[in-house]
Amino acid sequence: MTPFSAALAELGVRLPLRLCDEESGSVLDADDMEVFVVDANRDLSDESATAIADLLVDAVNARGAA
């Protein structure tokens, strides 16, 4: 476990993160707990919110594996 993933685990977040299938922009951890939502106010299109969330998920998961 990397220091980064250990810090997340201490906060109750278990990697890997993934996009939620039901809610655009919503990100879940390995235990299906919602970790964050991109564009909670729904100012962006679903496509944009999902694209941003996907980039953030990739970055966090890569950092956790490094």
Summary of the structure (lengths in Angstrom):
residues: 66
radius of gyration: 12.0
end to end distance: 9.2
largest distance: 36.5
contacts: 171
relative contact order: 0.23
helix: 42%
strand: 14%
